[in-house]
Structures are given as structure tokens and as C-alpha cells.
Amino acid sequence: MVQFEVPAIVPADPQANISDLLAERVKATPDLALFAVPDNGGWRDITAIEFEREVIRLAKGFVSAGIEPGDKVGFLARTTYAWTLVDFALFYTGAVMVPIYETSSPAQIQWNLTDSGAIACIVESEEHVARLAEVQGQLPLVRSTWSIAAGDLDTLRTEGVPVPDEEIQRRRNLANGADIATLIYTSGSTGRPKGCVLTHSNFVELTRNSAKALQEVVSSPGASTLLFITTAHVFARFISILNVHAGVKTGHEPDTRQLLSALGSFKPTFLLAVPRVFEKVYNSAEQKAEAGGKGKIFRAAAKAAVEHSSLLQDGKKVPLGLKVKFRVFDKLVYGKLRTAMGGRVVYAVSGSAPLGHRLGHFFHSLGVTILEGYGLTETTAPATVNLANKSKIGTVGPVLPGVGVRLGEDGEIAVRGINVFKEYWRNPEATAEAFDDGWFKTGDIGSFDDDGFLTITGRKKEILVTAGGKNVAPAALEDPIRANPIIGQVVVVGDQKPFIAALVTLDAEMLPTWLANNNLPADLSLTDAAKDPKVRAEVQKAVDVANSQVSRAESIRKFTILTSEWTEASGHLTPKLSIKRNVIMQDFAADVDELYSVPVATTNVPLG
């Protein structure tokens, strides 16, 4: 059994709660810009003391509305400044937030609010109000609902004026480290969402230790970030709290279609993203270059970038010819991409899925070090992460201070430490099943190298076993295929089947540009594109790349291109864009059956 455990580098404080992180920040640097909000085409700074004043005003409103310490309050909203404002106002009130993904269906909203026992709910938009209204009759415990769009937060602030400051300070100090801080529901990629009880200590201790481990990222002068992934997810939620503790200026951009312009004006020093975002940046740049007749230059630049970064990571000498090419491409390609991201990005923290060597090395050559990490809702986000001074592309880094990670005989990753959740809400059976002698069993499969860097190789429940007895990890095939610009998502199938196959969807956003670059009608429908020989050849090329990295027994012999997309709205992706494999296998069972209805001799893949 392989095990790596790193002692905490910050002494634990069992009495501390999350609100202390803001109070300490205000005391240390009251006039430091802690947030920036859009203002007349630019950004207006909000200092630490201004933020706390707003937090206290809103907390008074919650108190006047009857919210008591320990009460559960649902929150359904996009990633904006208001999200973190509400978050800390509830902490100062002594309440417990139950975040709900902004794209959640009425049924999902109903489940989170009912299962948690929430007595109130805050929503952002009129659309959210309508969704909540659909299930209002099934929520007898929810006695108060507020809409940000309707100005209800302003009303709360006004109604809270009579509440004395001393009452907020009293409530703020009620919770200790062992108390519940938030109830976050899992994304439901493997079944019905379970509520994860995360304590104040989970956030406080992990935040304080991570700030030390990632000090080059969050403590450099002028450190700032633009959040655009959903703060309802533990990944962005943790970072937003870490930023308050570390004094990082945070902006928000809820509309990813406006991301490039927002990056250009905000100019962050680090980013938080999932691999799909980096794939989109790369693919968009490649297709834009192709459209401008510079596709060969871009691909040559990308190849040089990966080769250059790989040599540096391995400690090898970079040949003079490659040095010269690298300098030329830095002016022609890399510099322009850096400018597109705001010109100041030095680091990017990536999680939720493997990034891959190609993208990691490509962005590293742009001057952006992508620090891949690994964690789950149950581990308050990170358990391992690459560090500025200790990083290996292709891994998810070493264990964080205060955390232990061990591998079972079957390679399953187990975690214990300051970040591990307390329990599943009202589900002792699931809690008992999730732990083994104090270690949380993640269900993921991984391996450590001699230096203690973890690599994720698959998910235990997703390992396919072919009829011939071959064990296949789908992610090893899916990730390289998904990197192709025209491919939206892919699911590898073949459990108890004679060979491995795949379901593929096309990327409706990238497809028109690719079609135009390949002399095809840009407005081709997904149905027609799925049948087009050039499109099928491009998908085949992506499959061939994936197959080249595995044995013949693990290779994809057939694929089918579906005529629909998998999205969060369709119920096939989680909010962090992970595939819901069980839902897809159920909804597309007929397509899977068809893959195996004819002999493998008709495969799309050359068998020679």
C-alpha cells in the first residue's frame, strides 16, 4: 500500500470559523481591494472593509427576516460578486448555505431544499423565480424566498438597519471548527445527489495551509483572479474563500461568452478553470489561425511549444534551433495568446478532469503554468495540487499540507486530513460505506511516482471489462479524443462486450468554423455533419490518436456520431462539465446496442 501524508504547516485552531478569515483580512489590510465589480465598461474596486460592511448590512437583513443560527438557506445564482457577498453574510448570520447550481431543474431544486431542510431560498433571476415557483407547493418548510433581480437584497438591508452590530458579532462567533459550514450536494454523476457536510474547520484549515503552499500564486503583490466557473461548486467556492483570506482581488464573469473581453480588461494574474476551458482556448486559436491561412504556423508553434516545455521539465538541454524557433513563435503566436488572456496571467489552477501533457506544455510555453490538482466535494476541493516550485505536467501534484493520500491494492485513492468532510447529510449508510478506518474512499484510481506526485488513471466504477477479460479505463481514451476541436463529448463503451467502442457528440460551437475551414457549409446541421465523410474522417483521426496510446485490446474499434449534444441542460453533463455516464448509457442504450449489432469487420477503425 502506497501512502503519502504531509503534516499541516499552520497550527490548527478548533475555535475558528470561516467568518474569522474575513475579520482577520479586514484587520490586516482594511483598504486592500478585495473585489472588483463591473462599472461603466471598467472595474470598480471594493476594499476589504467596504466588503465587510456590506456583509454585515445584509446579515442584519437576514436576522430581521427571522433567519436563526443553524438554519439552512438555499441559494441559486450565477457567479457574481453577489454570490460571495451572500455567502459571507450567511456566515455572519450563523446560517448554513445550501448552494444550488444555476442550471438546476425544478426537480433538482426541490430535492436540495427538501433533503437539506432549508427554511428559505435566495434566487438571482426571474427565470430562477419561475423554476422555484414550479415546486413551491412541495416545499412546506421554505417560508421565505428572495429574488436578487427584484431588489430583495436591498429590502433586506433596509429592514435590517435596527439590528445592532453586537448581535451580528455574537452570531458570527457562535460556530466553532467542528460545526457545519455548508451543505453541498454532489453533482449526481453517479446517482441521486448526496449532501456533503463540510465544516468550518474543513475550509479554515485547508485555506490557511493552501495559502502557504500556494503563496507564489495567491500572495504575490497585486494577485488577482477572474472567477467564471460556478461558485456553487466546491472548487470555485474554496478559491473564493481562499482569496478573502490571502487578500487576492477577485472579479466575476458569469457569461463565458464575454470571457475574453473580461480577461482583457480585468487582467488577472491567475485563473481557475476546468480542462475544457483550456481546450476551447487552444481550439479556438487554432481554428482562427486556420481561417486566416496561418494554420500551419500555429501547429508548428504548438509543436515547438510542447517540445520546448517537455525538454525543460525533463532537465534536458534545448537545442539552438528550437530556441530560435521558440523566440520567433513567441512573437508570432504565444505573445498574442498571452495578450488575449489579459497579459498578466502567470498561473492557472485546473481541476475536475485530466488536462493532458499537450495542453499543459503548450500553456507552459506561453508563460502560464497550469497547476493541476485533484479533489472532490467530499475533500473540500483540493487534496493534491501542483505547486509553483514543485510541479510535473501530467500529474495532479503532491499531497497538500494537512492531508494524507493512500492507494489501496486495487489503486483506489483514499484521503484523510483537514479537508475531508464530516458525513453525508442524513445518510449514515452512505457515510459508513464511504470510509475505511477514517480514510475516505474516493472511487478514483491513481498512482504515485517516486517523488510523491499523484496521477489519476480512472474511476473504479467506470473500469470496463471486455468479454475477453481486458480491463479498460475509459478516461485514457476519452480525454485525447475530446481534445479535437469538433468533438464535444465522448463516452467509451464495451463492458462485457467483444470490443471497445465509443459514442461521440459534435461541438456545435466549434463546428461552423471547422466546416468553413474545410470547404463545407458552415451552417451544416448536426445531423448532416454526423454523416459527412470529412467530419467522420476528422473524428476517426481523433480516435486514431487515442488508440495509439493503448494496446490493441483496449483500442476503439467502432464509433458512432450522435446527432444531438450532451449538455448540462439535457441532463447528460454535471455543472463542472463531467459526463453522467449512467444517464448517457441509459438514454443512448439503443445506440450502444447498434454498435454491436453488426460484425466488427465493418468497423470504422483499420484493423491491420
Long-range contacts (C-beta under 8 A, 24 or more apart in sequence): 1-406, 1-407, 1-408, 1-409, 2-406, 2-407, 2-447, 2-448, 3-404, 3-405, 3-406, 3-407, 4-398, 4-399, 4-404, 4-405, 4-406, 4-448, 4-452, 4-454, 5-399, 5-403, 5-404, 5-405, 5-406, 5-417, 6-398, 6-399, 6-400, 6-401, 6-402, 6-403, 6-404, 7-401, 7-402, 8-205, 8-209, 8-401, 8-402, 8-418, 9-209, 9-212, 9-213, 9-401, 9-402, 10-205, 10-208, 10-209, 10-212, 10-401, 10-402, 12-177, 12-201, 12-205, 12-418, 13-177, 13-204, 13-205, 14-176, 14-177, 14-178, 14-201, 15-176, 15-177, 16-176, 16-177, 16-200, 16-201, 16-204, 17-91, 17-172, 17-173, 17-175, 17-176, 17-177, 17-179, 17-181, 17-200, 17-204, 18-88, 18-91, 18-181, 18-200, 18-203, 18-204, 18-241, 19-88, 19-91, 19-92, 19-172, 19-173, 19-175, 20-204, 21-204, 21-207, 21-241, 21-244, 21-245, 22-48, 22-51, 22-52, 22-55, 22-88, 22-91, 22-244, 23-52, 23-172, 24-245, 25-244, 25-245, 25-247, 26-52, 28-247, 29-247, 32-247, 32-249, 33-249, 34-243, 34-244, 34-247, 34-248, 34-249, 34-250, 35-81, 35-84, 35-249, 35-250, 35-251, 36-224, 36-249, 36-250, 36-251, 36-266, 37-81, 37-251, 37-252, 41-265, 42-265, 43-251, 43-265, 43-266, 45-249, 46-81, 48-247, 51-85, 51-88, 54-85, 55-85, 55-88, 55-89, 55-92, 56-89, 56-92, 56-165, 56-168, 57-157, 57-160, 58-85, 58-86, 58-89, 58-153, 58-156, 58-157, 58-160, 59-89, 59-90, 59-92, 59-93, 59-160, 59-168, 59-171, 59-172, 60-157, 60-160, 60-161, 60-163, 60-167, 60-168, 61-89, 61-153, 61-155, 61-156, 61-157, 61-158, 61-159, 61-160, 62-89, 62-90, 62-93, 62-95, 62-156, 62-160, 63-93, 63-160, 63-163, 63-167, 63-168, 63-171, 64-156, 64-159, 64-160, 64-162, 64-163, 65-120, 65-144, 65-156, 65-159, 65-160, 66-143, 66-144, 67-93, 67-95, 67-119, 67-120, 67-144, 68-94, 68-95, 69-93, 69-94, 69-95, 69-171, 69-174, 69-175, 70-94, 70-95, 70-96, 70-180, 71-95, 71-96, 71-119, 71-120, 72-96, 72-97, 72-98, 72-116, 72-117, 72-118, 72-119, 72-183, 73-97, 73-98, 73-118, 73-119, 73-120, 73-121, 73-122, 74-98, 74-99, 74-100, 74-109, 74-112, 74-113, 74-116, 74-118, 74-120, 74-121, 74-122, 74-142, 75-99, 75-100, 75-121, 75-122, 75-123, 75-232, 76-100, 76-101, 76-102, 76-104, 76-109, 76-121, 76-122, 76-123, 76-124, 76-128, 76-131, 76-132, 77-102, 77-122, 77-123, 77-124, 77-125, 77-128, 77-148, 77-232, 78-102, 78-124, 78-125, 78-230, 78-254, 79-227, 79-228, 79-229, 79-230, 79-231, 79-236, 79-252, 79-253, 79-254, 80-124, 80-252, 80-254, 81-252, 82-124, 82-148, 82-153, 83-231, 83-240, 83-252, 84-231, 84-240, 84-244, 84-250, 86-122, 86-153, 87-231, 87-237, 87-240, 87-241, 88-244, 91-172, 91-181, 92-168, 92-171, 92-172, 93-168, 93-171, 94-171, 94-172, 94-174, 94-175, 96-180, 96-181, 96-182, 96-183, 97-182, 97-183, 98-182, 98-183, 98-184, 98-185, 98-195, 99-182, 99-184, 99-231, 99-232, 99-237, 100-185, 100-232, 101-187, 101-230, 101-232, 101-233, 101-568, 101-575, 102-128, 102-230, 102-232, 103-568, 103-569, 103-575, 104-131, 105-131, 105-571, 106-131, 106-132, 106-134, 106-135, 107-135, 108-188, 108-193, 109-135, 110-135, 110-138, 110-139, 111-185, 111-192, 111-193, 112-185, 112-193, 112-195, 113-139, 113-141, 113-142, 114-138, 114-139, 114-141, 115-185, 115-195, 115-425, 115-426, 116-183, 116-185, 116-195, 116-425, 117-141, 118-142, 119-143, 119-144, 120-144, 120-145, 120-146, 121-145, 121-146, 122-146, 122-147, 122-148, 122-152, 123-147, 123-148, 124-148, 124-149, 125-149, 126-150, 175-200, 176-200, 177-201, 177-204, 177-205, 178-422, 180-422, 182-237, 183-425, 184-234, 184-237, 184-377, 186-377, 186-378, 187-233, 187-377, 187-574, 187-575, 187-576, 187-578, 188-574, 188-580, 189-574, 189-578, 189-579, 189-580, 189-581, 189-582, 190-443, 190-461, 190-581, 190-582, 191-582, 194-424, 194-425, 194-427, 194-430, 195-424, 195-425, 195-426, 195-427, 196-234, 196-377, 196-378, 196-421, 196-424, 196-425, 197-421, 197-422, 197-423, 197-424, 197-425, 198-234, 198-377, 198-380, 198-421, 198-422, 199-421, 199-422, 201-418, 202-380, 202-418, 202-419, 202-420, 202-421, 202-422, 203-238, 203-241, 203-380, 205-402, 205-418, 205-419, 206-238, 206-380, 206-381, 206-382, 206-400, 206-402, 206-418, 206-419, 207-238, 207-241, 207-242, 207-245, 208-245, 209-400, 209-401, 209-402, 209-418, 210-242, 210-382, 210-385, 210-400, 210-401, 211-242, 211-245, 211-246, 212-401, 213-385, 213-387, 213-400, 213-401, 214-371, 214-385, 214-387, 214-388, 216-347, 216-387, 216-388, 216-389, 217-270, 217-346, 217-347, 217-349, 217-371, 217-388, 218-242, 218-243, 218-246, 218-248, 218-270, 219-246, 219-247, 220-269, 220-346, 222-249, 222-269, 223-247, 223-248, 223-249, 223-269, 223-270, 224-248, 224-249, 224-250, 224-251, 224-266, 224-267, 224-268, 224-269, 224-270, 225-249, 225-250, 225-251, 225-268, 225-269, 225-270, 225-271, 225-272, 226-250, 226-251, 226-252, 226-253, 226-262, 226-263, 226-266, 226-268, 226-271, 226-342, 227-251, 227-252, 227-253, 227-272, 228-252, 228-253, 228-254, 228-256, 228-259, 228-262, 228-273, 229-272, 229-273, 229-274, 229-277, 229-576, 230-575, 230-576, 232-575, 233-377, 233-575, 233-576, 234-375, 234-376, 234-377, 234-380, 234-381, 235-272, 235-351, 235-352, 235-375, 235-381, 235-576, 236-272, 237-381, 238-380, 238-381, 238-382, 239-272, 239-349, 239-381, 260-340, 263-340, 263-341, 263-342, 263-345, 264-339, 264-340, 264-342, 265-342, 266-342, 267-342, 267-343, 267-344, 268-342, 268-344, 268-345, 269-344, 269-345, 269-346, 269-347, 270-345, 270-346, 270-347, 270-348, 270-349, 271-341, 271-345, 271-347, 271-348, 271-349, 272-348, 272-349, 273-348, 273-349, 273-350, 274-350, 274-351, 274-352, 274-353, 274-576, 274-577, 275-350, 275-352, 275-353, 275-354, 275-355, 275-356, 275-359, 275-479, 276-353, 276-482, 276-577, 278-348, 278-350, 278-355, 278-359, 278-363, 278-370, 279-359, 279-482, 279-483, 280-510, 281-337, 281-341, 282-359, 282-362, 283-483, 283-484, 283-485, 283-510, 284-510, 284-513, 285-337, 285-340, 286-485, 287-485, 287-510, 287-513, 287-514, 287-517, 288-513, 289-333, 290-513, 290-517, 291-513, 291-516, 291-517, 295-517, 297-332, 297-333, 298-333, 300-325, 300-329, 301-329, 301-332, 301-333, 301-334, 302-333, 302-362, 304-329, 304-365, 305-329, 305-334, 305-361, 305-362, 305-364, 305-365, 305-366, 306-357, 306-358, 306-361, 306-362, 306-365, 308-361, 308-365, 309-360, 309-361, 309-362, 309-364, 309-365, 309-393, 310-357, 310-361, 313-361, 313-364, 313-392, 313-393, 326-365, 334-365, 334-366, 334-367, 337-366, 338-366, 338-367, 338-368, 341-368, 347-371, 347-388, 349-373, 349-385, 351-375, 351-381, 351-382, 351-396, 352-576, 352-577, 352-578, 353-475, 353-479, 353-577, 353-578, 354-456, 354-475, 354-479, 356-394, 356-479, 356-480, 356-483, 357-393, 357-394, 358-483, 359-483, 360-393, 360-394, 361-393, 364-393, 371-397, 372-396, 372-397, 373-397, 374-444, 374-446, 374-454, 374-456, 375-419, 376-442, 377-421, 378-420, 378-421, 378-434, 378-440, 378-442, 379-403, 379-415, 379-419, 379-420, 379-421, 379-440, 379-442, 380-419, 380-420, 380-421, 381-419, 382-419, 383-415, 383-417, 383-419, 384-454, 386-453, 392-449, 392-451, 392-453, 394-455, 395-449, 395-453, 395-454, 395-455, 396-446, 396-453, 396-454, 396-455, 396-456, 397-453, 397-454, 398-451, 398-452, 398-453, 398-454, 399-452, 399-454, 404-439, 405-454, 406-439, 407-446, 407-447, 407-448, 408-441, 410-445, 410-460, 411-445, 411-446, 411-447, 411-457, 412-441, 412-442, 412-443, 412-444, 412-445, 412-460, 413-442, 413-444, 413-445, 413-446, 413-454, 413-456, 414-439, 414-440, 414-441, 414-442, 415-439, 415-440, 415-442, 416-440, 445-473, 462-581, 464-492, 464-493, 464-494, 464-495, 464-500, 465-495, 465-496, 466-494, 466-495, 466-496, 466-497, 466-498, 466-499, 466-500, 466-553, 467-496, 467-497, 467-498, 468-498, 468-553, 470-553, 470-554, 472-500, 472-550, 472-554, 474-581, 476-546, 476-549, 476-550, 476-554, 477-502, 477-546, 477-547, 477-550, 477-554, 477-556, 478-502, 478-546, 480-542, 480-545, 480-546, 480-549, 481-542, 481-543, 481-545, 481-546, 483-542, 484-538, 484-539, 484-541, 484-542, 484-545, 485-510, 485-514, 486-510, 486-511, 486-514, 486-535, 486-538, 486-539, 487-539, 487-542, 488-565, 488-566, 489-565, 489-566, 489-572, 489-573, 489-579, 491-579, 491-581, 491-584, 491-585, 492-556, 493-585, 493-592, 493-595, 497-596, 498-596, 498-600, 499-557, 499-558, 499-600, 500-554, 500-555, 500-556, 500-557, 501-556, 501-557, 501-558, 501-559, 501-560, 501-592, 501-595, 501-596, 502-543, 502-556, 502-558, 502-559, 502-560, 503-559, 503-560, 503-562, 503-584, 503-588, 503-591, 503-592, 504-539, 504-559, 504-560, 504-561, 504-562, 505-561, 505-562, 505-564, 505-565, 505-566, 506-530, 506-535, 506-561, 506-565, 508-565, 514-538, 526-563, 526-564, 526-565, 527-563, 529-561, 530-561, 530-562, 530-563, 535-561, 536-561, 536-604, 540-604, 540-605, 543-604, 543-605, 544-605, 547-605, 555-605, 556-605, 557-600, 557-603, 557-604, 557-605, 557-607, 558-595, 558-600, 558-602, 558-603, 558-604, 558-605, 559-595, 559-604, 559-605, 560-591, 560-594, 560-595, 562-588, 562-591
